[in-house]
Amino acid sequence: MHEYLSGEIDEADVLRRRLAAQEALIAEQARELAHFRKIFARASEAAQIGVWECELADNSLRWTDVVYDIFDLPRGSMPTREASLALYTPESRAEMERRRSRAIAERSSFTFDAEIVTAKGVQKFMRITAQVECEAGVPVRIFGMKQDITAEKRAIDRLRYLAAFDEMTGLPNRAQFQEKLSEMAEAGALSALLLVDLDGFKQVNDDHGHLAGDACLRETAARLSGACASADLVARVGGDEFAVLVGAGANLETIAELARAITAAMAEPFVLDGRSHALGASVGIALGAGVPPSDLFVNADTALYAAKSAGRGTFRIFKGEAAPQRDSRAA
């Protein structure tokens, strides 16, 4: 009897030890799981990537914290698909719904960059990745990730802007000018190229510093944009030099009138730091009919040099191999 009880006690002790070992293993696994969840949450927040899931039967949603943050909604609230869709711009919502429906029908996936206006009225851009999950060949849920790409989108837009526009003045830059010049010339859609160079700009820079010079360039851009409202392009092509492209159909009188408008606008005093400064501009004109883009620029530059040599504040039109002649209507 004693031996029998002793055997039962030994077996119970073994079971207790096994149970304790299993509980310790479970506890350790729970700690590891909690640790990994913490790491995932930190990585998710750092990358601004959240995980989401939608049950197709009732459109119920499950989000991780970052998804709430992207939409500026309280963490842990009960989101509905209708409420979240209302935060998409109409164009993004329509495109996202189209891709979602197609993915469900094809049992596939999609990636889409959407624009939203959050619950706090903040414009954001969000990259959505989605995968349809099936059971027995039937779509039952769709899940994936949402990433805040607002900073990335704005950086790309900024680079695109800088690739085409002059940061100082906001006008198209030399690269965009060259592209437009070639496009218009090759299509036979260019009447004239006008090169505009400021008179006295170096003295402003030397006497009053680059901040005054920068203000002068911005004011020049504004005046040119106003005087050349009918032109196809007004660009800053370098330093204090600007270019104007006039489309097909403009006659010599129209082009001359435009040059006069430019010189008149630039003859008005510039007020910098409360002080008035007299500047002005010279204009060189190359007529565009049948002239290659590279020659057009050289011709306009030659005419510009002649305008400056003639006393500045005036314009010249390039007229073939001979020296550029002063138009009789020049200021």
Summary of the structure (lengths in Angstrom):
residues: 331
radius of gyration: 35.0
end to end distance: 129.7
largest distance: 134.4
contacts: 990
relative contact order: 0.08
helix: 49%
strand: 26%
